Amino acid sequence: MNEIAQDLNREILRDNPHVYELLSELGKNLYYPKGILTQSAEAKQKAHRFNATIGIVTERDQPMFLPLIQETLANYAPKDLYPYAPPAGKPELRQLWREKILIDNPSLKGKSFSIPIVTNALTHGLSIIGDLFIDENDALILPDKIWGNYNLIFGVRRGAKSITFPFYTKEGTFNTSGMKEALLSNKERGKAIILLNFPNNPTGYTPNELEAVEIVEALKEVAQQGVNLVVIADDAYFGLFFEDSIKESLFARIANLHPRILAIKVDGATKEDYVWGFRVGFITYASEYPAILNALEKKTLGIIRGTISSSSHPSQTIVLKALQSPDFQTQKQEILDVLTKRALKVKEILKQEKYRDAWDYYPFNSGYFICLKLKGVQAEVLRNHLLDQYGVGLISLGESDVRIAFSCVEEQDIEQLFDLIYQGFKDLAV
């Protein structure tokens, strides 16, 4: 094992051995090398005459560029577009995102957590967490309503053993007791990874205040029984809350909760700031010990350096400028207002009696999606029929569930959409 990795592991062991026990074998071996990038960072600070370290082309201390590209980006300085971004991301963006997290999550006040590390959006961030903490056959606790890509990220790539529990209770609330039971089913191994995705994809559900309190207490009770937990808050749709839910990330309440719990927040501008193609995400760790935060950051940078090297500089620059704008919150709220109206319109329509023979719908209060539970028609059959006969696209999930993204259907068209889905259902049900 590399000496730097050993030093990082010793720092973690010294302050909290439970975090060390959570690391995968790959995670234990990871480190951030003192190579070209480290030397370049030192040169950036000290080489006041010539800095011949980074492989880019410069002239008069500025990166060279093609004018035909720059003319489309005239509002940005070349230095904020063309050089490599640091592997951890632009420092100003990282700091501003941390400040944003604090403002958005009042429960974090007084708690210790890292400066967010920039990733190539959330899929990349989740993949990094998988590399750091999951070995083959480690237990991954998930509800039965999940984003399908988790299977590739954690199952196919890392060999995690998925243990699922029903997302909803019979009363339509989040199934905290099922979550706790699933966690304790793996008690003898002493380690589990749980992924909490709210607002949830595909259901569009976020816990209310009572449910949030129950979730946090359940996690604490599992830790008190000797199970080391990695708790991942997948906050891809953070902030898109419409009604009857908590308005902050569960990460804020789980951070520093118990020595056996490592809380990790994976989020980004992708969905919550409506810049899907920019691929700007973040990983944030919570720990009471600065040395552990430092070690986890260095190990994370080791993965970034060994895979993509660094994330897109132009995307980070554009997101940073947006966050700094006085119009940022106002313009975000305008889009959220549109989404809220669409969500409430969906609820209004789904309460109509005429659809009762075709489906039930799962409770939803946030995010981009809703899920229908079909009655007597297979989801994939309906999906194909709607495409072929009516030109309507939706996502089939398992035997009976379909996911509908109301986020991309204008309010005046929502009832027509559901009427077409209903007509397709009736075609198949006869």
N, C-alpha and C positions, 0 to 999 in steps of 0.2 A: 504494500500500500504506500502511495506517495506520502512523503513526509508532511506536506502541507495538509493533506487530508487527515493525517493522524493528529496534527495540531488542532484542526477544527473539531475533530471528534472529541479530543480531550477537553476542549472548551465546553462542549455540550454536556459531556459526562460530569464535569465539575459542577455545573449549575443545575442540571436536571437530567438524570440518567433515563427518565421515562421517554424524553424526546429522542435520545440516542436509540432506545429500543424500538421506536417507531420507524426509524430509517430502514429503507431497503438495503440490500447488500450493495447495490449500485449507489444509493444515497450515501452510504458510509465511505465509499471510495471516491466520491466526487470532491472536487476542490476547484478553485479558480487559479489557473496557472500564472506564475510570474513570468509571462512571456511577452510577446510583442505589445499587446494592449496595455499591460502594466507599465512596461518601459515607455510606451508612447504617452501614457498619462503623466508619468514623471517628467518626460521631456516637455510636455505642454506647459508644465509649471515652471521649469527651470531653463529650457533651451531658448534663451532670449536672442541668440544670434541665428542659428540654423537648427530647424527641427526636421531631420531627415529620417523619420521613423514610420510614418503612415503611408501606405501605398495609394495615394491619390495624386492628382496633378494640380499644382497651384501656380499662381502668378500674382506677385505683389501681395503675398500673404492671404490671398483669396483662392478658393477652389475655382478651377477653370470649368466652363460649361458650354453647352451648345445654345447659342442665342435663340434658336427656334423653340427650345424647351423653356428657357427662362422667360420668354415673352408671355407665356401662358401663366407664369407664376410671378408676375412683376411686383406683387406686393410683398414678396419675401426676399430677404437677403440671401445670396448664394450660400453663405456660411451656414444657414439654417436649413439647407436642402440637400446639398451635394456630398458633404463629408459623411463618413460613417458616424452614426450615433453611438454613444457609449453602450456597451452590452446591457447595462442596467437601465438604459433610457436617458433621455434628456433630464438633467438634474432639476431644472425649473419645472418641468412637467411632473416629475415624480413628487416634488414638494407640494405643488399646487393640488395634485390629486389627493395627497394625504390630508391637506387642509379641507378639501371637499368632503372626504370621508368623515372627518371630525364634525363638520357642519351637518351632514346628512344623518349622522348616527350619534345622537346625544348620549347614549349609554356608554360610548367610548371615552367620555370625559374622565381623565385621571388614570386611564389604563395605558399599558405599554404595548406599542405595536410598531412595526417597521415602516420605513419609507417604502411605498409601493415600487415594485420592480416592473418595468415595461416588458410585455410579451407581445408576440404576434397574434393578438386577440385571445379570446378565452379558450379555444380549443388547444392552443399552444400552452397556455397557462395550466390547464388541467393535465395535459400530457407531462409537463414538468413535475407536477405534484405526484403523478403516477410513478415517474422514474425515481423520485426521491424517496417515496414511502411504501411502494407496493412491491412485494416479492410474489413469486408464484404461489397460488393457493391462499394468499392473505385474504381475509374476509372483507368484502366491500358491501356495505349495507345500503340498500336502495329501496325506495317505494316502487310499487308496480306501475306507476305512471312516470316514465322517464324519457329523456332525450335519447334516441337510439344510438347516438355517437359514443355514449359512455361505454357501450360494449366494445367498441374498437379501441378506445383510449385506454381503458383499464383492464378489459378482459383479454382481447386479442394481443395487445402490445405487452401487457405486464403479467398476464395469467392470473388476475384476481378471481377469486371465487365469489360470485354474486349471491347474496342472501337478500331476498326481497320480502316486503311486507305490504299489505293493502294500504294504499295511499289514504283512502277515506274510511271513516267509521260508517255504520249504518245510518247515523244521523247526519252524514255529510260534512263532518269535521275532520281535521287532520288526525291520523291514527297514531297518536303518541305511544300508546301502550303497545301497539304492534311494532313500532320502531324499537322500543326498549327491549321487547322480547327477542327481536332479531339480533340486537347487539349482544344480549346475554347468551344467546344460543352458541356463541363463539367464545364464551368466557374462558374456557380451558386454554385457548391459545394466548390469551392475555393481550391481544392486539386486534383492533378493527379500524377500518376506514369508513366513515359515513359521509354521504354527500347529500346536502340539503340545498335544493334548487327552488328559490322563491323570488319573484313570481315564477310559478312552475311552468315548465314546458314539458308536457303538452296541455295541462289542465287550466292554466291561468289562475291558479289559486295561491294565496298567501295567508298564513295563519293570522288569526286575530290575537288580541292581547292575551287572553286566557290561554290559548293554545301555545303561544310563544313562551309563556311562563312555564307551562307543563313540559315543553320540549327541553328547555334549558335545565329544568330540575331533573328530568329523566336522564339526560347526558351526565349530569353531576353524580347521580346515584350509580350509574354504570361504572364511572371512574372510581367511585368510592369502593366498589366491589373488586377493584384490582385490574381493570381493563384499561390499557393505554389506547387513547382514541385520537385519530386524526379526523377533525371535523372540518369538512370543506364546504364553505358557503359559495355556491355557484350563483353569483349575483348578476347574471347576464342581463336580466330585465329589471334591474334595480331602479326604483323611482317611479315605475309605471303602476302606481297604486290608484285604484278608482274608488273603492269603498270598503268599509268593514274589514280592515286589515291593519297590522302594524305597518309603520311607515319607515322602518329602518331595517338594516340587515341583521340577521341572527348572529352574525360574526361579532357584532358590537356587544351582545349579551353573553356570548360564549368566551370571548377573549379574557384570558387570565382567570378563568373560572376554577380550574383545578390543575395541580401539577401534572396529572396524567392526561390532560386534554391539550392538544395543540390545535388552535383555531387558525384557519387559513381562509382568506377572502380572495376569490378570483372574480374580477369584474372587468369593466372596460367601457370605452366610449362607444363601442360597436352598436349596441342596441339602445342604451339609455340616452345617447347623444345623437342617434340617428345617422351614424357614419359607418355603415356596415362594411363597405369595401376598404376602409382605411386600415383595418386590422390593428387596432391599438387596444391592448388589454393590460391588466396589472395583476400581480400577485402581492398580497400583503400578509405577513405573519404576525401573530400575537404571542408575546412571551414577556414575562416580568424581567428577564435577564438580557441585558444588552449583548452579552457575548454570544448567546444563542441566536439572537436576531442577526448578528454579524456573521456567524457561521452558516446559518441557513441562507443568507444572501449570497455568500461566497460559493456555496454549493449550487445554488440556483444559477449563478453566473457561469459556473463550470458547465452546466448543461447548455445554457444559451451559447456559450463560446464553442461548445463541441457540436452544435447542431446548426443554428442559423447565424451565429456570430453576433448579430445585433438586429433589432427591428428597424422598420422603415423610418428614416429621418424626416422626410417630407410630411408623412402622416402625423408624426408626433408634433411637428412644428405647427401644422394647421390646427390640431386639437388644442395645443397650448394657447394659440392666439384666440381661439374660440372661448376657452375658459377665462381668459383675461378680459374679454369684452364685457362692457356694462350691459349689453343686450342679450347676453348668453341665457340667463334665467328666464327672461321674458319670452324669448323665442322658443325655448324648450317648453315652457308652460303652454304656449299656443298650440304646439303639436300634441301635448298631453291632453289638452282640452278636447281636441278633435278625437283622440283615441277614447277618452272617457265617454263622449257622446255616442260613439259607435258601440262601446261595450254596453251602455245602458239601453241602447236601441236593441241590441241582441237579446238582452234580458226581457225586454218588453215583448218582443216577438215570440220568444221561446215559451212564454207563459200562455200563449194562445192554445185553446183547446184542440184546434184542428191537427196539431202535431202529436197528440198524446199517444196515438196508436203506433207511431213510428219510432219514437226514441224518448229517452230521458236524457237530461244534460247534467253533467257534473258541476258542483258549485264552482264559481269563478268570481274573482274580484280584482284582477290585476293582469298585467302582461299583454301579450299579443293574441292569445289563443283561447278557444273553448274546446271542450270535448263532448261529443254525443255518444251515448250508449244505445246502439241500435237494437230494435226488437224483431228478431226473426230473420234478419237479412245480414249476410256476411259483409264485413267492412270492405274487404278487397274487391268483392263482386260489385258492391255499390260504387266504389271509387272508379272502377273501369267503366261501368255503365254510364255514370255521370259524365265522364270524359268523352266517351264515344257518342252518346246520344244528345247531350246538352252542353258540351263544352265547358263543364264545371270541374275544377280541380280541387281536391282536398287530400288529406293524408289519412291512410288507413293504419290503425294500430291494433294488432292482434285480431281476434275473431270478430269483435263487435264494436270497437271504438273507432271513431273518426275525429280527426283534429281539423278545426277550421280557424284560419288566421283572419279574424275580423279586422286586423290592423291594416290589411291591404284591400278592404272593400269599403267604398264610400257609403256614408250613412243612408243616403237615399236608395242605395242598391241592396241593402242588407236583407230586406224582406223578400225581394225577388230571388236572392241567393237561396234562402231557406225554402222558398216555395219550389224551386227547381230541385233541391235535394229531396224534398218531400215527394215530388212527382217521380223522381228516380226510384225512391223507396217503394212507392205504390206500384210502379211497373214490375218490380221484382217480387213483391209480396203476394201478387195475385196467383 
